[in-house]
Amino acid sequence: MLYGGVAPSAAPRRLPATLVVAAFDRLEAAFSSTTHRRAVAAGLVGAFLLALLGIELARRGWLGGQLAAALPRSHFHAIDLAFYLLLAYEVVGLVFGIAQSVSNAAGKQFEIFSLILLRGSFESFGGLDEPLRWAQARTPALHLISDAAAALLIFVGLGFYYAAQRHRPHSGDTGDRESFVAAKKAIALALLLVFAVLAARSLEGLLLRHEPAPFFGAFYTTLVFADLLVVLISVRYSGEYRVVFRNSGLAVATVLLRLALSAPSPWSGLLGLAAVVFALGLTLAYNRFSGPAPGKPG
């Protein structure tokens, strides 16, 4: 006799997957809601304005004690903080995107990296005196031009990358597709936990040592392992060479991004751009040899 459409002996085996999917879906719905997005935007604006106010008060000597010593003296640090928080928010969106599409999740990684390049452009001005003088700002300006140009080219490349996507299921079996999505949602939940731990460590470093622990580099390292795990799991649903190659290639693009995060300008932007070009070429080749028939593994 069936219980809710599932044999009693099969229900316990499916329960953990059901709980994972339910937990992920609830978190994703909350994250994607208009109320949450508006609250995040208000928090970003508030943090930016408070940082500007605190820096200005510290510059004027109206703050004393450890607070004044901890605050920077350049208003550009407020921009750096705002971008840092915005990037953290985008990283959470990336984690939720992993469950939807491997290729779109890779695109989200490129998006975040381009924003990191823009943030680095402002960060290079954080140690300069105000008002800015060309003699002092000449070297940071060259870095800004290099990073901004690379970010622009990545933005353009992403447009072609998303336009080239032809989403095909890995398996024609509905149960297999649902199982694969459930596995990716479990990986995404684990990444959310890693995100929380890394964010806590970064905040602790900022409060106790006035220097946040490395966050984006550490998280992109975790993404490398998560991408490879997705590749291995996908073999269960499609062992075709072209599918394995495409997914493995996107993992290689993540490795290039991780290297780019640790490289100085202009190598950082060049490595990021190379990752986008590689992913675009991989997508175009995959589409060319995938065949037109819908429903085939892909």
N, C-alpha and C positions, 0 to 999 in steps of 0.2 A: 504494500500500500504506500502511495506517495504522500509525503508530508510537505505541503507547500510546493508541489511540483518536483521535489527532489527526494530520492530514496533516502530513508533514515540513515543508512550506513554511509551515504555520500555526504550528508549534511555536515558532520564534524570536519571533514577534510576541506570543505569550501568555506567554513566559517572564518578562519583567519584572513583569507583573501577578501571576503566580504567586508570584514571590519576595516581592513586597510583601505579598500576602495571608498567606503563610507567616510572614514576619517579624512582622506585626501579630498574627496568631493566637498565636504563641509568646509574645510580650510580654504579650498580654492574659491568656493562661492563667496566666502567672507572677504577674501583678498580682492576679488574682482568686483565687489559691490561698489556702487557709486558713493555710498556713505564712507566706506573705507578709503577710497581714493581721495575724497575731499578732505578727510581727516589727515591723511598723509601730506597732502598739499599744504594744508594749514600748518602742520608741524614743520615742514621744510621752510616755509616763509618765516614762521616764528623763530626757528633756530638761526636763520640767516640774519634777521633783524637783531636778535639778541647778541649774536656774535659781533655784529657791527657796533652795537651800542657798547658792549663790554670793551672792545678794542679802543674805541674812541675815549671812553672814560679812563682807561689805563694810560693812553697817550697823554691825556691832560693831567694825570697825576691825581685824579679824584678817587682812586681806589688804593687801598693799602693792604699790607700783609701779603700772605701767600697767594691770594687771588690775583693781585696785580702782577706778582712775579710770574705766575703761570700763564697769563694772557700774552699773546704775541702783540707786536706793535704795528704790524702791517694789516691794512684792511683787506688785502688780498687773501688773508687766511680765512676770512669769513666766506669768501667764494669757494675756497678749497673745502671748507666744512660742508657747505651746502651741496657741493658736487659729491662729496663722500657719502652723505646721507642719501642722496638721490641714487647713487650707484648701488648702495646697499638695498634699496627698495627694488631696483631693477633686477638685482641678483635673485631676489625672492621670486619675481616674475619668471625669470629663467628657469628656476627649479620647477615651478608649476608647469612650464611649457614642455618639460622633458616628457611628461606623460602623454602629450598630444602628438608630437611629431619629432623624430630624431633630427631631421633636417632643419625644421624651424627652430629647435632648441639650439642647434649650431649657429643659426643666424642670430639668435638672441645673444649668444656669446660674442659674436662680432660687434653687435650693437653696443654691448657694455664696454668692450675694449675701445671702441671709438670714443665713447664718453670718457673713459679713463685717460685717453690721449688729450682730450680737451681739458680735463681736470689738471693734468700735468702741465699744460700750458700756463694756467693760473698759478699753480704751485711754484713754478720757477721764479715768480715775482714776489713770493712771500717773504724772502729775506732782504728785499730791497728797501731803501729808505723812501719816504714820501716827502714831497712830490717826486715822481719818477724823473730821472735824468738819463739822457741817452748814453752817456759815457758809462754809467753803471748798468743800464738795462740792455746794452747791446748784445751780450752773450745770451741772456734769457730770451731776448726777442728772436734770436735765431732758432732757439729751441722751440719757441712758440710757433714760428712759421713752419718749421719742420713737422711738429706734431699736428698742427691744425691742417696742413696740407694732406698728411697721411690720413687723418680722420675723415677729411672730405672725400678722398679717393675710396676709403673703405665704405663710406656712406653710398657712393655711386655704385661700387661693386655689389653692395648688398641689394640695391634695387634690381640689378640683373640676376642676382642669386635667387631672390624670392620669385621673380618673374619666371625663372627656369624650373621651378619646382613642379613636379607631376606626382602628386601623392598617390601611391598605389599600395594596397594592403599586402603585408608579407604573406598572408595565407588567405585562401578562399573560404576557410572554415570560420564561422562566426565565433565559435567557442575558443578557437585558437587566438583570434584577434582580441577577444575580451581578456583572455589569460595573459597575453603579452602586455596589454595596457595595464592590467593589474600589477604585473611585475614592475613596470616602469613607475607606477604610482608608489610602490613600496620603496623603490630606489629614491624617488623624489622626497618621500617622507624622511628617509635617512639623511639626505642632503640638507633638509631643513634643520634637522638636529645638529648636523655639522656646522651649518650656518650660525645657529644660535650659540654654539660653543665658541666659534671663532670670533663672533661679535662680542661676546662677554669678555674674552681674552683681550681683544683690542680696546674695549672700554676700560678694563682694569689697567692696562698699560698707560692709557691716557690719563687716568685719574691718579695713579700711584707714581708713575715715572715720567708723566708729561710727554710720553711718546707711545702712540698706539702700536700694538703688535701688528706685524704684517697680516693683512686680511685678504686682499684680492689675490695675491700670489698664492697663498695657502689654499684658498677656495678653488682656484683654477687647477691646482695640483689635484685636489679631490675630484674635480670634474673629469680629469684624465682617467682616473680609475673608474669613475661612474660610467663614462662613455664606453670603456672597454668591457665593463660588466654588461651593459646593454647589448654590445656586439655579441658577446658569448651567449646571452639569453636568446637573442634573435635567431641563432642557429637552430634552436629547438623548433622554430616555426618555419624557417626557410633556410636550407643549407646551400642555396644557389650561390655560385661564386660571385656574381655581380652584386648581390645583396650584401654578402659579407665584405666584399671589397669596398662598396660605397660606405657602409657603416664604419669600417676600420679606417677609411680615409678621412672621415669626419673626425674621428678620434685623433688622427695625426694633426689635423688642423687645430684641435684644442691644445696639443703639445706645443705647436708653433706659437700659439697665443701665450702659453705659460712662459716660454722662452722670451717672448717679446716683453712681458711684464718685468723681467729682470734685466733687460738690455737697456743701455743708455740711448738717448736721442742722438742721431736719427734712426739707429738700428731698430729701436722698438717699433716705430711706425712702419718701417720696411718689412719687418717680420710679420706684423699684423696684416699688412697689405698682401704679403705673400700667402698667408693663410686663407684670406678671402679669395684670391685668384685661384688657389689650389682647389678650394671647395666649389667654386663656380665651374672650373674645368671638370671636376669630378662629377658634378651634377649634369652638365651637358653631355658628357660621355655616357653616363648611366641612362639618361633619357634616350640617347641615340640607339642604344643596344638593348633597351628593355622590351621593345615590342609594343604594339598598340593595343593588344587585347586587354580589356579591363578584367580585373579579378584575378589575374595571374600574380604569383608571388612577386613582390617588388619592393 
